[in-house]
């Protein structure tokens, strides 16, 4: 998929575990893993809002577009 959610560095910077972060944003650790591992097909704006609030960042800091056509 061309859009990736990049949060690992933010979690390390803030000393947050995956479980704690998932709890704070209101999703399960399994669903957070889906986001982190690039398997998500969609992200709710409410989830994106919660991620940005907890990490104190802008959406553009955690959403990265990569041209997946160049991988072919």
mmCIF file of the N, C-alpha and C atoms, coordinates in Angstrom:
data_MODEL
# 
_entry.id   MODEL 
# 
loop_
_atom_site.group_PDB 
_atom_site.id 
_atom_site.type_symbol 
_atom_site.label_atom_id 
_atom_site.label_alt_id 
_atom_site.label_comp_id 
_atom_site.label_asym_id 
_atom_site.label_entity_id 
_atom_site.label_seq_id 
_atom_site.pdbx_PDB_ins_code 
_atom_site.Cartn_x 
_atom_site.Cartn_y 
_atom_site.Cartn_z 
_atom_site.occupancy 
_atom_site.B_iso_or_equiv 
_atom_site.pdbx_formal_charge 
_atom_site.auth_seq_id 
_atom_site.auth_comp_id 
_atom_site.auth_asym_id 
_atom_site.auth_atom_id 
_atom_site.pdbx_PDB_model_num 
ATOM 1   N N  . UNK A 1 1  ? 0.840   -1.180 0.000   1.00 0.00 ? 1  UNK A N  1 
ATOM 2   C CA . UNK A 1 1  ? 0.000   0.000  0.000   1.00 0.00 ? 1  UNK A CA 1 
ATOM 3   C C  . UNK A 1 1  ? 0.881   1.238  0.000   1.00 0.00 ? 1  UNK A C  1 
ATOM 4   N N  . UNK A 1 2  ? 0.450   2.268  -0.644  1.00 0.00 ? 2  UNK A N  1 
ATOM 5   C CA . UNK A 1 2  ? 1.264   3.460  -0.820  1.00 0.00 ? 2  UNK A CA 1 
ATOM 6   C C  . UNK A 1 2  ? 1.284   4.378  0.404   1.00 0.00 ? 2  UNK A C  1 
ATOM 7   N N  . UNK A 1 3  ? 0.273   4.290  1.277   1.00 0.00 ? 3  UNK A N  1 
ATOM 8   C CA . UNK A 1 3  ? 0.236   5.116  2.484   1.00 0.00 ? 3  UNK A CA 1 
ATOM 9   C C  . UNK A 1 3  ? 0.646   4.261  3.680   1.00 0.00 ? 3  UNK A C  1 
ATOM 10  N N  . UNK A 1 4  ? 1.628   4.739  4.435   1.00 0.00 ? 4  UNK A N  1 
ATOM 11  C CA . UNK A 1 4  ? 2.079   4.028  5.632   1.00 0.00 ? 4  UNK A CA 1 
ATOM 12  C C  . UNK A 1 4  ? 1.848   4.888  6.864   1.00 0.00 ? 4  UNK A C  1 
ATOM 13  N N  . UNK A 1 5  ? 1.572   4.229  7.992   1.00 0.00 ? 5  UNK A N  1 
ATOM 14  C CA . UNK A 1 5  ? 1.456   4.904  9.277   1.00 0.00 ? 5  UNK A CA 1 
ATOM 15  C C  . UNK A 1 5  ? 2.779   4.682  10.001  1.00 0.00 ? 5  UNK A C  1 
ATOM 16  N N  . UNK A 1 6  ? 3.479   5.765  10.294  1.00 0.00 ? 6  UNK A N  1 
ATOM 17  C CA . UNK A 1 6  ? 4.811   5.688  10.892  1.00 0.00 ? 6  UNK A CA 1 
ATOM 18  C C  . UNK A 1 6  ? 4.738   6.253  12.309  1.00 0.00 ? 6  UNK A C  1 
ATOM 19  N N  . UNK A 1 7  ? 4.674   5.352  13.300  1.00 0.00 ? 7  UNK A N  1 
ATOM 20  C CA . UNK A 1 7  ? 4.545   5.829  14.678  1.00 0.00 ? 7  UNK A CA 1 
ATOM 21  C C  . UNK A 1 7  ? 5.616   5.295  15.620  1.00 0.00 ? 7  UNK A C  1 
ATOM 22  N N  . UNK A 1 8  ? 6.391   4.329  15.185  1.00 0.00 ? 8  UNK A N  1 
ATOM 23  C CA . UNK A 1 8  ? 7.391   3.712  16.071  1.00 0.00 ? 8  UNK A CA 1 
ATOM 24  C C  . UNK A 1 8  ? 8.341   4.723  16.701  1.00 0.00 ? 8  UNK A C  1 
ATOM 25  N N  . UNK A 1 9  ? 8.896   5.621  15.902  1.00 0.00 ? 9  UNK A N  1 
ATOM 26  C CA . UNK A 1 9  ? 9.844   6.609  16.434  1.00 0.00 ? 9  UNK A CA 1 
ATOM 27  C C  . UNK A 1 9  ? 9.158   7.526  17.447  1.00 0.00 ? 9  UNK A C  1 
ATOM 28  N N  . UNK A 1 10 ? 7.900   7.873  17.177  1.00 0.00 ? 10 UNK A N  1 
ATOM 29  C CA . UNK A 1 10 ? 7.154   8.730  18.100  1.00 0.00 ? 10 UNK A CA 1 
ATOM 30  C C  . UNK A 1 10 ? 6.937   8.024  19.438  1.00 0.00 ? 10 UNK A C  1 
ATOM 31  N N  . UNK A 1 11 ? 6.628   6.727  19.377  1.00 0.00 ? 11 UNK A N  1 
ATOM 32  C CA . UNK A 1 11 ? 6.421   5.970  20.611  1.00 0.00 ? 11 UNK A CA 1 
ATOM 33  C C  . UNK A 1 11 ? 7.711   5.889  21.420  1.00 0.00 ? 11 UNK A C  1 
ATOM 34  N N  . UNK A 1 12 ? 8.824   5.642  20.753  1.00 0.00 ? 12 UNK A N  1 
ATOM 35  C CA . UNK A 1 12 ? 10.119  5.560  21.435  1.00 0.00 ? 12 UNK A CA 1 
ATOM 36  C C  . UNK A 1 12 ? 10.471  6.901  22.063  1.00 0.00 ? 12 UNK A C  1 
ATOM 37  N N  . UNK A 1 13 ? 10.288  7.988  21.303  1.00 0.00 ? 13 UNK A N  1 
ATOM 38  C CA . UNK A 1 13 ? 10.572  9.342  21.804  1.00 0.00 ? 13 UNK A CA 1 
ATOM 39  C C  . UNK A 1 13 ? 9.819   9.649  23.089  1.00 0.00 ? 13 UNK A C  1 
ATOM 40  N N  . UNK A 1 14 ? 8.575   9.172  23.146  1.00 0.00 ? 14 UNK A N  1 
ATOM 41  C CA . UNK A 1 14 ? 7.717   9.497  24.276  1.00 0.00 ? 14 UNK A CA 1 
ATOM 42  C C  . UNK A 1 14 ? 7.705   8.413  25.350  1.00 0.00 ? 14 UNK A C  1 
ATOM 43  N N  . UNK A 1 15 ? 8.458   7.347  25.121  1.00 0.00 ? 15 UNK A N  1 
ATOM 44  C CA . UNK A 1 15 ? 8.538   6.267  26.097  1.00 0.00 ? 15 UNK A CA 1 
ATOM 45  C C  . UNK A 1 15 ? 7.225   5.517  26.283  1.00 0.00 ? 15 UNK A C  1 
ATOM 46  N N  . UNK A 1 16 ? 6.450   5.416  25.210  1.00 0.00 ? 16 UNK A N  1 
ATOM 47  C CA . UNK A 1 16 ? 5.160   4.729  25.270  1.00 0.00 ? 16 UNK A CA 1 
ATOM 48  C C  . UNK A 1 16 ? 5.273   3.308  24.740  1.00 0.00 ? 16 UNK A C  1 
ATOM 49  N N  . UNK A 1 17 ? 4.691   2.365  25.451  1.00 0.00 ? 17 UNK A N  1 
ATOM 50  C CA . UNK A 1 17 ? 4.609   0.999  24.939  1.00 0.00 ? 17 UNK A CA 1 
ATOM 51  C C  . UNK A 1 17 ? 3.437   0.924  23.967  1.00 0.00 ? 17 UNK A C  1 
ATOM 52  N N  . UNK A 1 18 ? 3.426   -0.105 23.139  1.00 0.00 ? 18 UNK A N  1 
ATOM 53  C CA . UNK A 1 18 ? 2.340   -0.290 22.186  1.00 0.00 ? 18 UNK A CA 1 
ATOM 54  C C  . UNK A 1 18 ? 1.020   -0.461 22.936  1.00 0.00 ? 18 UNK A C  1 
ATOM 55  N N  . UNK A 1 19 ? 1.037   -1.242 24.006  1.00 0.00 ? 19 UNK A N  1 
ATOM 56  C CA . UNK A 1 19 ? -0.176  -1.473 24.778  1.00 0.00 ? 19 UNK A CA 1 
ATOM 57  C C  . UNK A 1 19 ? -0.718  -0.208 25.407  1.00 0.00 ? 19 UNK A C  1 
ATOM 58  N N  . UNK A 1 20 ? 0.154   0.591  26.000  1.00 0.00 ? 20 UNK A N  1 
ATOM 59  C CA . UNK A 1 20 ? -0.264  1.848  26.611  1.00 0.00 ? 20 UNK A CA 1 
ATOM 60  C C  . UNK A 1 20 ? -0.803  2.807  25.558  1.00 0.00 ? 20 UNK A C  1 
ATOM 61  N N  . UNK A 1 21 ? -0.103  2.893  24.418  1.00 0.00 ? 21 UNK A N  1 
ATOM 62  C CA . UNK A 1 21 ? -0.535  3.781  23.346  1.00 0.00 ? 21 UNK A CA 1 
ATOM 63  C C  . UNK A 1 21 ? -1.905  3.354  22.817  1.00 0.00 ? 21 UNK A C  1 
ATOM 64  N N  . UNK A 1 22 ? -2.092  2.067  22.583  1.00 0.00 ? 22 UNK A N  1 
ATOM 65  C CA . UNK A 1 22 ? -3.376  1.553  22.090  1.00 0.00 ? 22 UNK A CA 1 
ATOM 66  C C  . UNK A 1 22 ? -4.494  1.913  23.063  1.00 0.00 ? 22 UNK A C  1 
ATOM 67  N N  . UNK A 1 23 ? -4.230  1.751  24.345  1.00 0.00 ? 23 UNK A N  1 
ATOM 68  C CA . UNK A 1 23 ? -5.224  2.088  25.361  1.00 0.00 ? 23 UNK A CA 1 
ATOM 69  C C  . UNK A 1 23 ? -5.562  3.578  25.334  1.00 0.00 ? 23 UNK A C  1 
ATOM 70  N N  . UNK A 1 24 ? -4.556  4.413  25.207  1.00 0.00 ? 24 UNK A N  1 
ATOM 71  C CA . UNK A 1 24 ? -4.772  5.863  25.201  1.00 0.00 ? 24 UNK A CA 1 
ATOM 72  C C  . UNK A 1 24 ? -5.549  6.342  23.983  1.00 0.00 ? 24 UNK A C  1 
ATOM 73  N N  . UNK A 1 25 ? -5.375  5.673  22.833  1.00 0.00 ? 25 UNK A N  1 
ATOM 74  C CA . UNK A 1 25 ? -6.098  6.111  21.635  1.00 0.00 ? 25 UNK A CA 1 
ATOM 75  C C  . UNK A 1 25 ? -7.414  5.355  21.441  1.00 0.00 ? 25 UNK A C  1 
ATOM 76  N N  . UNK A 1 26 ? -7.665  4.367  22.297  1.00 0.00 ? 26 UNK A N  1 
ATOM 77  C CA . UNK A 1 26 ? -8.953  3.695  22.270  1.00 0.00 ? 26 UNK A CA 1 
ATOM 78  C C  . UNK A 1 26 ? -9.114  2.593  21.241  1.00 0.00 ? 26 UNK A C  1 
ATOM 79  N N  . UNK A 1 27 ? -8.013  1.921  20.894  1.00 0.00 ? 27 UNK A N  1 
ATOM 80  C CA . UNK A 1 27 ? -8.106  0.754  20.010  1.00 0.00 ? 27 UNK A CA 1 
ATOM 81  C C  . UNK A 1 27 ? -7.349  -0.405 20.649  1.00 0.00 ? 27 UNK A C  1 
ATOM 82  N N  . UNK A 1 28 ? -7.549  -1.598 20.135  1.00 0.00 ? 28 UNK A N  1 
ATOM 83  C CA . UNK A 1 28 ? -6.868  -2.767 20.684  1.00 0.00 ? 28 UNK A CA 1 
ATOM 84  C C  . UNK A 1 28 ? -5.423  -2.801 20.197  1.00 0.00 ? 28 UNK A C  1 
ATOM 85  N N  . UNK A 1 29 ? -4.541  -3.437 20.963  1.00 0.00 ? 29 UNK A N  1 
ATOM 86  C CA . UNK A 1 29 ? -3.162  -3.604 20.481  1.00 0.00 ? 29 UNK A CA 1 
ATOM 87  C C  . UNK A 1 29 ? -3.109  -4.334 19.131  1.00 0.00 ? 29 UNK A C  1 
ATOM 88  N N  . UNK A 1 30 ? -4.031  -5.263 18.906  1.00 0.00 ? 30 UNK A N  1 
ATOM 89  C CA . UNK A 1 30 ? -4.061  -5.984 17.623  1.00 0.00 ? 30 UNK A CA 1 
ATOM 90  C C  . UNK A 1 30 ? -4.370  -5.027 16.473  1.00 0.00 ? 30 UNK A C  1 
ATOM 91  N N  . UNK A 1 31 ? -5.333  -4.114 16.675  1.00 0.00 ? 31 UNK A N  1 
ATOM 92  C CA . UNK A 1 31 ? -5.653  -3.153 15.619  1.00 0.00 ? 31 UNK A CA 1 
ATOM 93  C C  . UNK A 1 31 ? -4.525  -2.142 15.429  1.00 0.00 ? 31 UNK A C  1 
ATOM 94  N N  . UNK A 1 32 ? -3.838  -1.800 16.501  1.00 0.00 ? 32 UNK A N  1 
ATOM 95  C CA . UNK A 1 32 ? -2.675  -0.916 16.365  1.00 0.00 ? 32 UNK A CA 1 
ATOM 96  C C  . UNK A 1 32 ? -1.586  -1.611 15.550  1.00 0.00 ? 32 UNK A C  1 
ATOM 97  N N  . UNK A 1 33 ? -1.410  -2.906 15.769  1.00 0.00 ? 33 UNK A N  1 
ATOM 98  C CA . UNK A 1 33 ? -0.423  -3.670 14.992  1.00 0.00 ? 33 UNK A CA 1 
ATOM 99  C C  . UNK A 1 33 ? -0.783  -3.662 13.506  1.00 0.00 ? 33 UNK A C  1 
ATOM 100 N N  . UNK A 1 34 ? -2.066  -3.737 13.200  1.00 0.00 ? 34 UNK A N  1 
ATOM 101 C CA . UNK A 1 34 ? -2.515  -3.673 11.802  1.00 0.00 ? 34 UNK A CA 1 
ATOM 102 C C  . UNK A 1 34 ? -2.094  -2.343 11.180  1.00 0.00 ? 34 UNK A C  1 
ATOM 103 N N  . UNK A 1 35 ? -2.271  -1.256 11.929  1.00 0.00 ? 35 UNK A N  1 
ATOM 104 C CA . UNK A 1 35 ? -1.838  0.064  11.435  1.00 0.00 ? 35 UNK A CA 1 
ATOM 105 C C  . UNK A 1 35 ? -0.332  0.122  11.251  1.00 0.00 ? 35 UNK A C  1 
ATOM 106 N N  . UNK A 1 36 ? 0.395   -0.307 12.287  1.00 0.00 ? 36 UNK A N  1 
ATOM 107 C CA . UNK A 1 36 ? 1.859   -0.220 12.271  1.00 0.00 ? 36 UNK A CA 1 
ATOM 108 C C  . UNK A 1 36 ? 2.485   -1.080 11.190  1.00 0.00 ? 36 UNK A C  1 
ATOM 109 N N  . UNK A 1 37 ? 1.878   -2.214 10.886  1.00 0.00 ? 37 UNK A N  1 
ATOM 110 C CA . UNK A 1 37 ? 2.469   -3.160 9.937   1.00 0.00 ? 37 UNK A CA 1 
ATOM 111 C C  . UNK A 1 37 ? 1.983   -2.971 8.504   1.00 0.00 ? 37 UNK A C  1 
ATOM 112 N N  . UNK A 1 38 ? 1.234   -1.898 8.265   1.00 0.00 ? 38 UNK A N  1 
ATOM 113 C CA . UNK A 1 38 ? 0.825   -1.583 6.900   1.00 0.00 ? 38 UNK A CA 1 
ATOM 114 C C  . UNK A 1 38 ? -0.285  -2.455 6.345   1.00 0.00 ? 38 UNK A C  1 
ATOM 115 N N  . UNK A 1 39 ? -1.053  -3.088 7.211   1.00 0.00 ? 39 UNK A N  1 
ATOM 116 C CA . UNK A 1 39 ? -2.129  -3.961 6.729   1.00 0.00 ? 39 UNK A CA 1 
ATOM 117 C C  . UNK A 1 39 ? -3.497  -3.286 6.778   1.00 0.00 ? 39 UNK A C  1 
ATOM 118 N N  . UNK A 1 40 ? -3.571  -2.057 7.291   1.00 0.00 ? 40 UNK A N  1 
ATOM 119 C CA . UNK A 1 40 ? -4.852  -1.352 7.396   1.00 0.00 ? 40 UNK A CA 1 
ATOM 120 C C  . UNK A 1 40 ? -5.301  -0.862 6.024   1.00 0.00 ? 40 UNK A C  1 
ATOM 121 N N  . UNK A 1 41 ? -6.574  -0.986 5.765   1.00 0.00 ? 41 UNK A N  1 
ATOM 122 C CA . UNK A 1 41 ? -7.152  -0.482 4.511   1.00 0.00 ? 41 UNK A CA 1 
ATOM 123 C C  . UNK A 1 41 ? -7.731  0.912  4.701   1.00 0.00 ? 41 UNK A C  1 
ATOM 124 N N  . UNK A 1 42 ? -7.963  1.302  5.963   1.00 0.00 ? 42 UNK A N  1 
ATOM 125 C CA . UNK A 1 42 ? -8.547  2.611  6.263   1.00 0.00 ? 42 UNK A CA 1 
ATOM 126 C C  . UNK A 1 42 ? -8.211  2.980  7.704   1.00 0.00 ? 42 UNK A C  1 
ATOM 127 N N  . UNK A 1 43 ? -8.302  4.264  7.988   1.00 0.00 ? 43 UNK A N  1 
ATOM 128 C CA . UNK A 1 43 ? -8.118  4.774  9.345   1.00 0.00 ? 43 UNK A CA 1 
ATOM 129 C C  . UNK A 1 43 ? -9.239  5.779  9.589   1.00 0.00 ? 43 UNK A C  1 
ATOM 130 N N  . UNK A 1 44 ? -9.970  5.593  10.671  1.00 0.00 ? 44 UNK A N  1 
ATOM 131 C CA . UNK A 1 44 ? -11.020 6.550  11.010  1.00 0.00 ? 44 UNK A CA 1 
ATOM 132 C C  . UNK A 1 44 ? -10.387 7.867  11.418  1.00 0.00 ? 44 UNK A C  1 
ATOM 133 N N  . UNK A 1 45 ? -11.069 8.958  11.067  1.00 0.00 ? 45 UNK A N  1 
ATOM 134 C CA . UNK A 1 45 ? -10.569 10.267 11.477  1.00 0.00 ? 45 UNK A CA 1 
ATOM 135 C C  . UNK A 1 45 ? -10.531 10.378 12.994  1.00 0.00 ? 45 UNK A C  1 
ATOM 136 N N  . UNK A 1 46 ? -11.458 9.736  13.686  1.00 0.00 ? 46 UNK A N  1 
ATOM 137 C CA . UNK A 1 46 ? -11.443 9.788  15.152  1.00 0.00 ? 46 UNK A CA 1 
ATOM 138 C C  . UNK A 1 46 ? -10.202 9.094  15.703  1.00 0.00 ? 46 UNK A C  1 
ATOM 139 N N  . UNK A 1 47 ? -9.776  8.015  15.056  1.00 0.00 ? 47 UNK A N  1 
ATOM 140 C CA . UNK A 1 47 ? -8.551  7.328  15.471  1.00 0.00 ? 47 UNK A CA 1 
ATOM 141 C C  . UNK A 1 47 ? -7.336  8.180  15.141  1.00 0.00 ? 47 UNK A C  1 
ATOM 142 N N  . UNK A 1 48 ? -7.316  8.764  13.958  1.00 0.00 ? 48 UNK A N  1 
ATOM 143 C CA . UNK A 1 48 ? -6.217  9.644  13.563  1.00 0.00 ? 48 UNK A CA 1 
ATOM 144 C C  . UNK A 1 48 ? -6.133  10.839 14.510  1.00 0.00 ? 48 UNK A C  1 
ATOM 145 N N  . UNK A 1 49 ? -7.280  11.390 14.878  1.00 0.00 ? 49 UNK A N  1 
ATOM 146 C CA . UNK A 1 49 ? -7.322  12.495 15.829  1.00 0.00 ? 49 UNK A CA 1 
ATOM 147 C C  . UNK A 1 49 ? -6.728  12.068 17.165  1.00 0.00 ? 49 UNK A C  1 
ATOM 148 N N  . UNK A 1 50 ? -7.116  10.903 17.657  1.00 0.00 ? 50 UNK A N  1 
ATOM 149 C CA . UNK A 1 50 ? -6.608  10.408 18.942  1.00 0.00 ? 50 UNK A CA 1 
ATOM 150 C C  . UNK A 1 50 ? -5.099  10.175 18.877  1.00 0.00 ? 50 UNK A C  1 
ATOM 151 N N  . UNK A 1 51 ? -4.608  9.619  17.774  1.00 0.00 ? 51 UNK A N  1 
ATOM 152 C CA . UNK A 1 51 ? -3.174  9.389  17.605  1.00 0.00 ? 51 UNK A CA 1 
ATOM 153 C C  . UNK A 1 51 ? -2.427  10.725 17.676  1.00 0.00 ? 51 UNK A C  1 
ATOM 154 N N  . UNK A 1 52 ? -2.925  11.711 16.943  1.00 0.00 ? 52 UNK A N  1 
ATOM 155 C CA . UNK A 1 52 ? -2.266  13.022 16.920  1.00 0.00 ? 52 UNK A CA 1 
ATOM 156 C C  . UNK A 1 52 ? -2.317  13.708 18.281  1.00 0.00 ? 52 UNK A C  1 
ATOM 157 N N  . UNK A 1 53 ? -3.422  13.561 18.990  1.00 0.00 ? 53 UNK A N  1 
ATOM 158 C CA . UNK A 1 53 ? -3.532  14.161 20.330  1.00 0.00 ? 53 UNK A CA 1 
ATOM 159 C C  . UNK A 1 53 ? -2.535  13.538 21.299  1.00 0.00 ? 53 UNK A C  1 
ATOM 160 N N  . UNK A 1 54 ? -2.467  12.210 21.305  1.00 0.00 ? 54 UNK A N  1 
ATOM 161 C CA . UNK A 1 54 ? -1.571  11.520 22.235  1.00 0.00 ? 54 UNK A CA 1 
ATOM 162 C C  . UNK A 1 54 ? -0.114  11.787 21.882  1.00 0.00 ? 54 UNK A C  1 
ATOM 163 N N  . UNK A 1 55 ? 0.216   11.775 20.599  1.00 0.00 ? 55 UNK A N  1 
ATOM 164 C CA . UNK A 1 55 ? 1.603   11.984 20.184  1.00 0.00 ? 55 UNK A CA 1 
ATOM 165 C C  . UNK A 1 55 ? 1.956   13.464 20.026  1.00 0.00 ? 55 UNK A C  1 
ATOM 166 N N  . UNK A 1 56 ? 0.960   14.335 20.146  1.00 0.00 ? 56 UNK A N  1 
ATOM 167 C CA . UNK A 1 56 ? 1.159   15.773 19.962  1.00 0.00 ? 56 UNK A CA 1 
ATOM 168 C C  . UNK A 1 56 ? 1.869   16.047 18.638  1.00 0.00 ? 56 UNK A C  1 
ATOM 169 N N  . UNK A 1 57 ? 1.239   15.570 17.562  1.00 0.00 ? 57 UNK A N  1 
ATOM 170 C CA . UNK A 1 57 ? 1.826   15.723 16.233  1.00 0.00 ? 57 UNK A CA 1 
ATOM 171 C C  . UNK A 1 57 ? 0.744   16.029 15.212  1.00 0.00 ? 57 UNK A C  1 
ATOM 172 N N  . UNK A 1 58 ? 1.151   16.312 14.004  1.00 0.00 ? 58 UNK A N  1 
ATOM 173 C CA . UNK A 1 58 ? 0.245   16.549 12.888  1.00 0.00 ? 58 UNK A CA 1 
ATOM 174 C C  . UNK A 1 58 ? 0.098   15.256 12.089  1.00 0.00 ? 58 UNK A C  1 
ATOM 175 N N  . UNK A 1 59 ? -1.044  15.061 11.384  1.00 0.00 ? 59 UNK A N  1 
ATOM 176 C CA . UNK A 1 59 ? -1.226  13.856 10.580  1.00 0.00 ? 59 UNK A CA 1 
ATOM 177 C C  . UNK A 1 59 ? -0.084  13.608 9.589   1.00 0.00 ? 59 UNK A C  1 
ATOM 178 N N  . UNK A 1 60 ? 0.458   14.673 9.019   1.00 0.00 ? 60 UNK A N  1 
ATOM 179 C CA . UNK A 1 60 ? 1.554   14.533 8.059   1.00 0.00 ? 60 UNK A CA 1 
ATOM 180 C C  . UNK A 1 60 ? 2.836   13.997 8.659   1.00 0.00 ? 60 UNK A C  1 
ATOM 181 N N  . UNK A 1 61 ? 2.930   13.995 9.980   1.00 0.00 ? 61 UNK A N  1 
ATOM 182 C CA . UNK A 1 61 ? 4.115   13.451 10.637  1.00 0.00 ? 61 UNK A CA 1 
ATOM 183 C C  . UNK A 1 61 ? 4.037   11.942 10.818  1.00 0.00 ? 61 UNK A C  1 
ATOM 184 N N  . UNK A 1 62 ? 2.830   11.380 10.685  1.00 0.00 ? 62 UNK A N  1 
ATOM 185 C CA . UNK A 1 62 ? 2.689   9.936  10.876  1.00 0.00 ? 62 UNK A CA 1 
ATOM 186 C C  . UNK A 1 62 ? 2.167   9.202  9.646   1.00 0.00 ? 62 UNK A C  1 
ATOM 187 N N  . UNK A 1 63 ? 1.658   9.954  8.668   1.00 0.00 ? 63 UNK A N  1 
ATOM 188 C CA . UNK A 1 63 ? 1.205   9.350  7.413   1.00 0.00 ? 63 UNK A CA 1 
ATOM 189 C C  . UNK A 1 63 ? 2.219   9.663  6.322   1.00 0.00 ? 63 UNK A C  1 
ATOM 190 N N  . UNK A 1 64 ? 2.736   8.629  5.711   1.00 0.00 ? 64 UNK A N  1 
ATOM 191 C CA . UNK A 1 64 ? 3.774   8.780  4.688   1.00 0.00 ? 64 UNK A CA 1 
ATOM 192 C C  . UNK A 1 64 ? 3.309   8.110  3.404   1.00 0.00 ? 64 UNK A C  1 
ATOM 193 N N  . UNK A 1 65 ? 3.399   8.827  2.292   1.00 0.00 ? 65 UNK A N  1 
ATOM 194 C CA . UNK A 1 65 ? 3.065   8.265  1.000   1.00 0.00 ? 65 UNK A CA 1 
ATOM 195 C C  . UNK A 1 65 ? 4.330   7.796  0.302   1.00 0.00 ? 65 UNK A C  1 
ATOM 196 N N  . UNK A 1 66 ? 4.272   6.569  -0.200  1.00 0.00 ? 66 UNK A N  1 
ATOM 197 C CA . UNK A 1 66 ? 5.384   6.011  -0.992  1.00 0.00 ? 66 UNK A CA 1 
ATOM 198 C C  . UNK A 1 66 ? 4.811   5.479  -2.287  1.00 0.00 ? 66 UNK A C  1 
ATOM 199 N N  . UNK A 1 67 ? 5.473   5.745  -3.371  1.00 0.00 ? 67 UNK A N  1 
ATOM 200 C CA . UNK A 1 67 ? 5.021   5.289  -4.685  1.00 0.00 ? 67 UNK A CA 1 
ATOM 201 C C  . UNK A 1 67 ? 5.236   3.784  -4.783  1.00 0.00 ? 67 UNK A C  1 
ATOM 202 N N  . UNK A 1 68 ? 4.164   3.022  -4.637  1.00 0.00 ? 68 UNK A N  1 
ATOM 203 C CA . UNK A 1 68 ? 4.297   1.568  -4.700  1.00 0.00 ? 68 UNK A CA 1 
ATOM 204 C C  . UNK A 1 68 ? 4.425   1.038  -6.129  1.00 0.00 ? 68 UNK A C  1 
ATOM 205 N N  . UNK A 1 69 ? 4.253   1.899  -7.125  1.00 0.00 ? 69 UNK A N  1 
ATOM 206 C CA . UNK A 1 69 ? 4.445   1.480  -8.509  1.00 0.00 ? 69 UNK A CA 1 
ATOM 207 C C  . UNK A 1 69 ? 5.916   1.259  -8.817  1.00 0.00 ? 69 UNK A C  1 
ATOM 208 N N  . UNK A 1 70 ? 6.789   1.942  -8.084  1.00 0.00 ? 70 UNK A N  1 
ATOM 209 C CA . UNK A 1 70 ? 8.223   1.779  -8.326  1.00 0.00 ? 70 UNK A CA 1 
ATOM 210 C C  . UNK A 1 70 ? 8.742   0.436  -7.827  1.00 0.00 ? 70 UNK A C  1 
ATOM 211 N N  . UNK A 1 71 ? 7.924   -0.270 -7.017  1.00 0.00 ? 71 UNK A N  1 
ATOM 212 C CA . UNK A 1 71 ? 8.335   -1.585 -6.502  1.00 0.00 ? 71 UNK A CA 1 
ATOM 213 C C  . UNK A 1 71 ? 8.119   -2.687 -7.522  1.00 0.00 ? 71 UNK A C  1 
ATOM 214 N N  . UNK A 1 72 ? 7.331   -2.415 -8.565  1.00 0.00 ? 72 UNK A N  1 
ATOM 215 C CA . UNK A 1 72 ? 7.000   -3.445 -9.556  1.00 0.00 ? 72 UNK A CA 1 
ATOM 216 C C  . UNK A 1 72 ? 8.165   -3.801 -10.427 1.00 0.00 ? 72 UNK A C  1 
# 
